């Protein structure tokens, strides 16, 4: 996960797969492919509006996701694919496949006792912030006030989406 305001603190030597996913940010990278890396698989640009308390249930996307908040505040909770075993994902062929059965706002720890073992990062995006969510990373989004964001998804990253395989995906 890469957040523009966090870039100065991020050391890609600890995550070489991120350098592969975002080659455009390296000295020799492709200068034309930051957002749309595969024009045939591009899904367009989507803008979403939210009011305080509106959530997007925890899920993962099969493609790279680039998000920018245009106004207001959005809280993101993000978890690497290797944590999928603690997320209680619906089965692959279920209509809600890719989504967690756990309500991250108020997890039922009797029903999902191993959920607290998942490692999750939390950040609040403000207007102008840019967030990269690699393929396969679980994310839960909550609107903190009236806000709007735009995002683009394109291509599958080479990152760690394969870590989902031990959860049936």
ZINOR-V689966 format. One record per residue. N is the residue number from 0. SS is DSSP state (h for helix, s for strand, l for the rest). Layout:
N,SS / N,SS
This chain:
0,l / 1,s / 2,s / 3,h / 4,h / 5,h / 6,h / 7,h / 8,h / 9,l / 10,l / 11,h / 12,h / 13,h / 14,l / 15,h / 16,h / 17,h / 18,h / 19,h / 20,h / 21,l / 22,h / 23,h / 24,h / 25,l / 26,l / 27,l / 28,l / 29,l / 30,l / 31,l / 32,l / 33,l / 34,l / 35,l / 36,l / 37,l / 38,l / 39,l / 40,l / 41,l / 42,l / 43,l / 44,s / 45,s / 46,s / 47,s / 48,s / 49,s / 50,l / 51,l / 52,l / 53,l / 54,s / 55,s / 56,s / 57,s / 58,s / 59,s / 60,l / 61,l / 62,l / 63,s / 64,s / 65,s / 66,s / 67,s / 68,s / 69,s / 70,s / 71,l / 72,l / 73,s / 74,s / 75,s / 76,s / 77,s / 78,s / 79,l / 80,h / 81,h / 82,h / 83,h / 84,h / 85,h / 86,h / 87,l / 88,s / 89,l / 90,l / 91,l / 92,l / 93,l / 94,l / 95,l / 96,l / 97,l / 98,s / 99,s / 100,l / 101,l / 102,l / 103,l / 104,l / 105,l / 106,l / 107,l / 108,l / 109,l / 110,l / 111,l / 112,l / 113,l / 114,h / 115,h / 116,h / 117,l / 118,l / 119,l / 120,s / 121,s / 122,s / 123,s / 124,s / 125,l / 126,l / 127,l / 128,l / 129,s / 130,s / 131,s / 132,s / 133,l / 134,l / 135,l / 136,l / 137,s / 138,s / 139,s / 140,s / 141,s / 142,s / 143,l / 144,l / 145,l / 146,s / 147,s / 148,s / 149,s / 150,s / 151,s / 152,s / 153,s / 154,l / 155,l / 156,l / 157,l / 158,l / 159,l / 160,h / 161,h / 162,h / 163,h / 164,h / 165,h / 166,h / 167,l / 168,l
